[in-house]
Amino acid sequence: MYKKILVPLDGSELAECVLPHVKDIAAGCGGGQVVLLRVVEPLPAETPPAVDFEAVQRSGQKAAEEYLAKIKAQLSKEGLNVEGKVITGRAADAIADFAQREKVDLVVIATHGRTGISRWVFGSVADRLIRSSPAPVLVIRPRGFGAGR
């Protein structure tokens, strides 16, 4: 059913809590392709001119590629067909655009499960993705991250 599963990761343990679920889903779907995606956010426009934008972007890109290579190696050892992609943009929009362009069948993402003021202040990539993704979105709240935390 799900031939191409997109897994946005931000480098946190929270985001990685989806990986056991992804393994089970991929196995249950006959070993579909898993695409690990890391979005490198651009620097804010207010960044001081002394900052070397290109050097910072290259550094972020390299760190993201190394991170995904580590996760990819772990999942590949377990028999999954995995690829890693790094893109630049605003997380929710970039993920939704990627999902549409790459014709993914399912997006699996973690959430903090914030509510109220903290959700308003911090925003929610998962929430924005649910509203804009062309593919179904499976949202996982990890154990220990109850609502409002």
C-alpha positions as CSV (number, residue, x, y, z in Angstrom):
1,M,0.0,0.0,0.0
2,Y,2.7,2.5,1.0
3,K,5.5,2.2,-1.6
4,K,7.3,5.4,-0.7
5,I,7.4,6.6,3.0
6,L,8.8,10.0,3.8
7,V,10.4,10.5,7.2
8,P,11.3,14.1,8.1
9,L,14.0,14.2,10.8
10,D,15.4,17.2,12.6
11,G,18.3,15.5,14.3
12,S,16.5,15.1,17.6
13,E,15.7,11.9,19.6
14,L,12.1,13.0,19.5
15,A,12.0,12.9,15.7
16,E,13.7,9.5,15.7
17,C,10.9,8.0,17.8
18,V,9.1,7.3,14.5
19,L,11.7,4.9,13.2
20,P,10.4,1.7,14.8
21,H,6.9,2.6,13.4
22,V,8.4,3.2,10.0
23,K,10.3,-0.1,10.1
24,D,7.0,-2.0,10.9
25,I,5.0,-0.1,8.2
26,A,7.7,-0.7,5.5
27,A,7.9,-4.4,6.4
28,G,4.1,-4.7,6.3
29,C,4.0,-3.1,2.9
30,G,6.5,-5.5,1.3
31,G,9.6,-3.4,2.0
32,G,8.7,-0.1,0.3
33,Q,11.2,2.7,0.0
34,V,11.9,4.9,3.0
35,V,13.1,8.5,2.3
36,L,14.8,10.2,5.2
37,L,14.5,14.0,4.8
38,R,16.4,16.7,6.7
39,V,15.4,20.3,6.0
40,V,18.1,22.9,6.6
41,E,16.4,26.2,7.4
42,P,17.8,29.3,5.8
43,L,19.3,32.0,8.0
44,P,17.0,34.8,9.0
45,A,17.1,38.0,7.0
46,E,18.1,39.9,10.2
47,T,21.4,37.9,10.4
48,P,24.3,40.4,10.8
49,P,26.2,41.0,7.5
50,A,29.4,39.8,9.1
51,V,28.1,36.2,9.0
52,D,29.2,34.2,6.0
53,F,25.8,32.9,4.8
54,E,27.4,30.4,2.4
55,A,29.7,28.9,5.0
56,V,26.9,28.5,7.5
57,Q,24.7,26.9,4.9
58,R,27.5,24.5,3.8
59,S,28.1,23.6,7.4
60,G,24.4,22.9,8.0
61,Q,24.2,20.9,4.8
62,K,27.2,18.8,5.7
63,A,26.0,18.1,9.3
64,A,22.6,17.1,7.9
65,E,24.1,14.7,5.3
66,E,26.3,13.1,8.0
67,Y,23.3,12.7,10.4
68,L,21.2,11.1,7.7
69,A,24.0,8.8,6.6
70,K,24.2,7.4,10.2
71,I,20.4,6.8,10.4
72,K,20.4,5.3,6.8
73,A,23.2,2.9,7.7
74,Q,21.3,1.7,10.8
75,L,18.0,1.1,8.9
76,S,19.8,-0.5,5.9
77,K,21.4,-3.0,8.2
78,E,17.9,-4.0,9.2
79,G,17.0,-4.7,5.5
80,L,15.1,-1.5,4.7
81,N,15.5,0.2,1.3
82,V,16.5,3.7,2.5
83,E,17.7,6.9,0.9
84,G,18.5,10.2,2.5
85,K,17.8,13.7,1.2
86,V,18.8,17.1,2.4
87,I,16.9,20.2,1.2
88,T,16.8,23.9,2.2
89,G,13.7,25.8,3.1
90,R,11.1,26.4,5.8
91,A,10.4,22.9,7.3
92,A,6.6,22.4,6.8
93,D,6.5,24.0,3.4
94,A,9.6,22.2,2.2
95,I,8.4,18.8,3.4
96,A,5.0,19.2,1.7
97,D,6.6,20.4,-1.5
98,F,9.0,17.4,-1.4
99,A,6.2,15.0,-0.7
100,Q,4.3,16.2,-3.7
101,R,7.3,16.4,-6.1
102,E,8.5,12.9,-5.1
103,K,5.0,11.4,-5.0
104,V,5.3,9.9,-1.5
105,D,2.5,7.7,-0.3
106,L,2.9,8.4,3.5
107,V,4.6,10.9,5.7
108,V,5.6,9.8,9.2
109,I,6.5,12.6,11.6
110,A,6.8,13.0,15.4
111,T,5.2,15.7,17.5
112,H,5.7,17.2,20.9
113,G,1.9,17.3,21.4
114,R,2.0,20.8,22.7
115,T,-1.3,22.7,23.2
116,G,-2.4,26.2,24.0
117,I,0.2,29.0,24.4
118,S,3.3,26.7,23.9
119,R,1.9,25.5,20.6
120,W,1.2,29.1,19.5
121,V,4.7,30.3,20.6
122,F,6.7,27.3,19.2
123,G,4.4,26.5,16.3
124,S,4.0,23.0,15.0
125,V,5.6,21.6,11.9
126,A,3.4,18.5,12.2
127,D,0.3,20.6,12.4
128,R,1.2,22.7,9.3
129,L,2.2,19.6,7.4
130,I,-1.1,17.9,8.2
131,R,-2.8,20.9,6.6
132,S,-0.6,21.0,3.5
133,S,0.7,17.5,2.7
134,P,-0.6,15.9,-0.5
135,A,0.0,12.5,1.2
136,P,-1.5,11.0,4.4
137,V,0.4,12.1,7.5
138,L,1.0,9.7,10.4
139,V,1.8,11.7,13.5
140,I,3.5,9.9,16.4
141,R,3.7,11.3,19.9
142,P,6.6,9.6,21.8
143,R,6.0,8.1,25.2
144,G,6.7,10.6,27.9
145,F,5.6,13.6,25.8
146,G,2.0,14.1,27.0
147,A,-0.2,16.9,25.9
148,G,0.8,20.4,27.1
149,R,4.5,19.6,27.6
